Amino acid sequence: MPIAVFLVDETIRLSELKLKDRRDRVLEFHDICQYQKVIVALTATARLIAEIDKTAVEGSGKFKTDSSVHA
């Protein structure tokens, strides 16, 4: 499993555990804002992983490199 996918899965699991621990308590505004930030970050990460995977597939499983970057 790629490390990025592992990190996303682990973050989701930890967020679920934290919410379960707070099951009988009311979430404060600050808590809700923090969870929203986590969800935004996970969504962006998932999108970037998909773009990287697409690039890798288009390049026959090898990552494309730009020779101008290695100046």
Legacy VTK file of the C-alpha trace (Angstrom):
# vtk DataFile Version 3.0
C-alpha trace
ASCII
DATASET POLYDATA
POINTS 71 float
0.000 0.000 0.000
1.439 3.403 -0.935
2.353 5.546 2.056
-0.040 8.364 1.083
-3.000 5.980 0.990
-1.934 4.505 4.328
-1.748 7.963 5.910
-5.207 8.921 4.628
-6.702 5.641 5.870
-5.020 6.039 9.252
-6.236 9.627 9.610
-9.799 8.572 8.826
-9.582 5.732 11.362
-8.241 8.022 14.088
-10.933 10.618 13.375
-13.629 7.959 13.674
-12.179 6.779 16.982
-12.113 10.314 18.354
-15.745 10.855 17.364
-16.768 7.544 18.976
-15.027 8.596 22.200
-17.155 11.755 22.192
-20.400 9.924 21.442
-22.250 11.148 24.566
-20.842 14.690 24.431
-21.851 17.680 22.367
-19.328 18.793 19.766
-18.354 22.405 20.244
-18.007 24.827 17.340
-14.200 24.532 17.500
-14.421 20.713 17.258
-16.669 20.914 14.210
-14.280 23.365 12.535
-11.343 21.022 13.192
-13.179 18.043 11.661
-14.105 20.139 8.629
-10.432 21.010 8.133
-9.487 17.327 8.357
-12.129 16.403 5.768
-10.954 19.166 3.404
-7.351 17.979 3.750
-8.326 14.334 3.162
-10.376 15.280 0.107
-7.481 17.267 -1.358
-5.050 14.437 -0.600
-7.312 11.863 -2.268
-7.586 14.094 -5.352
-3.802 14.497 -5.553
-3.249 10.744 -5.145
-5.695 10.125 -8.012
-3.809 12.613 -10.220
-0.475 10.973 -9.393
-1.877 7.514 -10.103
-3.307 8.724 -13.422
0.074 10.171 -14.411
1.816 6.927 -13.465
-0.618 4.861 -15.543
-0.288 7.161 -18.545
3.469 6.734 -18.374
3.202 2.915 -18.474
3.670 2.626 -14.745
6.685 4.892 -14.643
6.556 8.464 -13.455
7.184 11.043 -16.128
10.053 13.422 -15.526
10.669 16.824 -16.971
14.310 17.168 -18.035
14.091 20.959 -17.714
13.623 20.569 -13.940
17.106 19.046 -13.637
18.911 22.185 -14.790
LINES 1 72
71 0 1 2 3 4 5 6 7 8 9 10 11 12 13 14 15 16 17 18 19 20 21 22 23 24 25 26 27 28 29 30 31 32 33 34 35 36 37 38 39 40 41 42 43 44 45 46 47 48 49 50 51 52 53 54 55 56 57 58 59 60 61 62 63 64 65 66 67 68 69 70
